[in-house]
Amino acid sequence: MGSAARTPLGAALGLLIALAVIVGGGYAVYLVALTCAFVIVMLTAGWPDLLELPTPRSTRLVMVLTGIAGLVVALSTSVANAAAGIALVMVFAVFASFLQQMLRPERSQLTESLTGTVTGAILAALSAGWVEAVHASAGIGLIVTAASALVATSFVLALPLPGVAAVPSAIFAGTLVPAFTSYFLLPSEHPLLIGAGVGSVIACLSVAITYLLSTVFRAREARAVLTNACAPVAVTGFVVFLAVRMIPL
């Protein structure tokens, strides 16, 4: 893995989310939303450059609007309506991406621009899953467990290790650390199993996304590095939301 992926930003953001949930009290949801807003900004800043999209400004606009819409929906809807709210934001992301292409004065690289914008907008929206998860008070321990998996995986990926060692080490750390964390936080009969299961999913996703984006030609540019570090954080938000909704505690 090249140096493009070796930044501790993902680990720092995961740690910040965990601290916000632990010490934030009644303001935890707003602190997490603020962290997610930062993730959206960093993701948006480098995404068009990373994929060399022809209309970077309008792509950033679509991504920011979708990400903000996701946070607003997450803050304003109940847990019961969270899935419908996320689905609505995804529809908005696709619609806004098509509208952007229709309004372009020049239509070169149409397929690349459309798919890149849709993907970026959906990534921005997925970060709202962290906020949705905080609404479920029973899922606080699970959120911290998931955040610890993100921290461990991102930290190992930031180390100067060769790929043959970095991949298994990151997955192992991303599975072991949340298993240990869940033992103290989850009110379940099988906390280690839940922590290891959630952690392994997050670790595998984080490694796959990091390696996929780090192989892009422009991945070594400064803003692209930030985008690469924030993308796993955004995707993990949706995984946490699903875990809180589906795992009985």
N, C-alpha and C positions, 0 to 999 in steps of 0.2 A: 504494500500500500504506500502511495506517495505521501509527501508531506502535506498535500492539500487536505487530507482528512484529519491530520494530527493537530487538532485544536481542542483545548479542554472546555470550550464554550458549552457543549452539550451537557457535560457533567456538571458544570456550574449552574446551568438552568434547571436541571433535574434536582440539584441540591436546594436551589432557591424555592422551587415548588414544594418540596418536602418541608422546608422550614416554614413556609407560608401556611401550610396546612396544620403543622404542629403548634405554632405559636400565634397564628393569626386570629384564633377565636372566631368571633362573629364577622370579622373582616377578612377571613381567609379566602372566601370566594372572590373578593375584589382584588386581593393581592395576587391570587392565581391568575385572574383575568388580566391584570397589569403585566404579569410575566408573559402570558400568552400573547399580549399585544406586542411586546418586544420581540417575541419569536416571529410573529407575522411580519414585522418591519424588517428584520434581518433576512428572513426567507425571501421576502419580496425584493429586497435591494439587489440581490445577486442572481435571482432566478433567470431573468431574461438574458443576462450576460453569460451565465453558465451554459444555457442552451442555444445561445446566439440567435435569439428570436428577432425578427425584423422590426417590430414595433415595441420596444422595451417600455416606453412610457405608458402606453395604454394597457399593456400586460400588467405592469405594476399596479395600475389603477384598478383593474378587475380583481387582482389578487387582494389588494388592501380592502376594497369594498366587500368582497366575500368574507374575508377574515373578520372584519368589523361586524358584519351581519351575523356571523356565527357566534361571536362573543355576546352581542346584544340578545340574540335568541337564547343563548345559554343562561344569561343573567335574568331574563324575564320570564322564562317558562318553568313549569314545575317538572319534577323528575318524571312524572307519568307521561308528560307530553314531550319529553326530551327527544325521543327518536323521531317523532314527526317534525320537530323543529330542525333537527340536523338534516333530515331528508329534504325539507324545504330549502335550506341553504344550499344543498348540493344542486338542486334544480336551478336555483338562482345562478350558481357558478357556471353551469353549462349554458344557460340562456345568455348571461352577460358575455361569455366567451364568443358565442356565435354572433352576438350583436357587435362586438368589437371588430370581428372580421368583416362584417357587412359594411361597417363605417370606414374601413381602411381605404384611403385613396389609391393605394397601390397594392395589388394582390399577389405579390411574389411570396413563395414559401408558405402558401396558404395552409397546407396540411400540417407542416411543422409548427406554424404559429398557433393554429387552433388547438392541436393536441398539447402543445407546451403550455398554453394559457389555461386550458381546462385542468391539466394536471396540477399546475401551480396553484390555481384557485382552490381546488379540492384539498390540497395539502394545507393551505392557509386555514380553511374551514375546519379541518380535522383537529387543530389545536384546541378548539373550543370544547372538545371532549373532556379536557382537564377540569374546566369550569362546571360542566354538567355533572361530573363525578363528585365534585365537592358538595353539590346539593344533597346527595344521599349521605346523611350523617353516619350511617352504618358502614360506609365505605371509606372512612378516613384512614383506617389502618391499611386497607388495601391500596389506597392512593400512595401512601408513604412507601409501602412495599414496592409498588411499581416504579416509583421515582428512584428508589434505591437501585433497582435493576438498571434503569437508564444511566444513573450516575456511574455504576460499576463498569458497565459496558463502554460508555463513552470515555471513561478515564483510561481503560486499557487500550482502546483504539487510538488514544492520543499519545501513547508511549511509542518510542522509536523501535518497534519490533518488526521483523519481517512478516509478510503475510501468512506464511506457514505456521508461525507461532501466534500471531495476533488474533486470528480468527478463533481457534479453539480456546485461547486464553480469555478473550472477550466474552464468548458464550459461557464458559465455565464461571467466570466472575459474575456475569449477569444472571446466572442461575443460583449460585451459592449465596451471594449477598442478600437477595430478597428472601431466600429460604430462611436464613438466619434472622432477618428483620421480622418476617411474618410470625416467627415463633413467639415474639414478645408483643405483637400488635393485633393479631387476628384472633377473634373469639370463635374459633372453630375447632372441631375435633381433629382435623388434619391440616394444621397451619403450614407445616413444612411442605406438604404436597402442593397446596395452593400457591404458596410463595414461589416454589421452584417451577411450577407450571407457568404461572404468569411471567416470571422472570425469564424463562427460556424463550417464550414467545417474543417478549420485548427485545431480548438480546439478539435473537436471530433476525428480527426485522431491522434492528438498528445496524447490525453488521452488514446486512444485504443492501440497505439504502446507502450507507456510507460508502461501501465499495462501488456500488453502481454509479453514484454521482462523482466519486473521485477519479473515475476512469474517463470522464468527459474531457475533451481537449482543453477547455479553458478553466478547468477545476482549480488551477493553482493561483488564479487571480484573487485579490484580497476579498472582494465581496462574495465571490463564489465559494470561498472557504467558509465564510459565515453561513451561507445558505446550506452548505453541506452539513455543517454542525447542527443547524436548527431543524432540518428536515426530519431526523429521527424523533426529535422532541414533539413535533407536530403530530406525526403518525402515532406515537405512543399515547397521545391524548385520547384518541378514539379507542385504542385497545383498553385503556383504563376504564373508559365509559362502558364498554361492553362487559368488562370483568365485573364492575360494580353492579350492573344490571342482571348479570347471569349467574354469578357465584353466590349461593346462599351463605350468609354469615350469621 
